[in-house]
């Protein structure tokens, strides 16, 4: 629905770090499970990481586990993706997404793009070697 905005993407060298930020245009992100996806040229959306509405639970794709950290600060109304030890394979457009969920419910990781109903425009991350 285009109510989210990503920022922080840029050209970096392999091995460096980068932090992406996702913020809403108008609403409060509390109550929403959120996630990061990425899309390389000509490829499908790939799941990267997800975080529960309260920030207490996370889920990561195997390709980024141990290198990326998803977090959120509901008081600042922002969600983040800290990317360390970047590789050329991480080059892609990164999108944030959200779906409302009752915070009283147990966290259920959502790894398919179709499970989210709000998205940002994407931010380009390019890792050179």
N, C-alpha and C positions, 0 to 999 in steps of 0.2 A: 504493500500500500504506500510505500515511499515515505514513511513517517520517521525513518531513522537516517542518521548521517554518520558515515565513517570518515576518519581522518588519520593521518600519520604515515601513509604509504609513501615510499620513495625508493630511489636506487641505493643499494648498499652492496658491500662486498661480502663474499662468502665468509662465514664465521662471525659476522657482526650481529648486532641486536637491533631490534626495532619494536616500538610499542604502538599498537593501533588503538584508537578510541572510537567508541560508538555512543552517540547521544540521540535522544529523541527530539523531534522538532517542537512538540507541544505538550505531550503527555508525560506522566510519571512512569518510570520503568518498574517500580515496585509492583509485584504481582505477576510479572512476566518472566517466564523462562526465556533465556536468550542463547544465541549461538553464533559461531563464526563459520562461514563456508568460503571456499575459494574456487575460482574457475580459471584454468589455464586456457590459452587461445585454442578454440575449436573443441574444447572438452566440456564435459558435464560439470555440474556443481558437485564439489567434494566436501564432505563434512570435515571440519577441523576440530571444533571444541564446542561444548555446551555447558551452561551453568544454570543452576536452579534460581528461582526468583529471589531467594534470600541470600544466595551466594554460598550456601553451605555444602553443595554437591556439585561436582564437575565430571565431565566425560571428555575423553580425547581420542582422536584417531590415532592408530598405531604409528603412523608416519610422523607425528609431531610429539608424541608422548615423551616426556623428559626434556623437551626443548622449549615447548610453548606452555604458557600459563594463562588461563582465562580467569578473569576476576571482575568484580563489579563493586561499585560504591553507590548504593542507593541514595545515600544522603547527598551525593554530588550528582545523582541522576546520570551516571555514566557507566559504561561497560568497557573492558579493556582486553587486549590480547598482547601479552608480552612474548616476543619471539626472540629466542636466543639461538646461537649456533646456526644461523641461517644457511641454507643450501640453495644451489641453483634450482633444484626441484621445487622450492617454495615459491618461485616466481608465479604470480597469478594476480587476478583481481580478487580482493578480499571483501566479503560482504558480511554485515551483521544482520541478524534476524531475530524475531521475537514471536512469542505466542503466549496469550494469557493463560495462567494456571493458578488454581487455588493454592496459596502457599501452605495450606494445611495438608495438602496431599503429598504423598511420597514422591520424590523426584523420579521421573521417567525420562531417561535420555532419549532425545529425538535426533536421529541422524539423517533423515531424509528432508530435502528442501521443501517438499510438499506439506510437511507438518508444521510449517511456519506461515503466518499470514501477514507479516510486516517485514519490510526489507529496506536497506539503505541502497544508495546508488553505486557503492563500491569504491575502493581505494586501491590503486595499483602498487604492488610490491614487486620490485625487480631486484634479483640477487645475481650479481656478476661474479665470475670466477677468474 
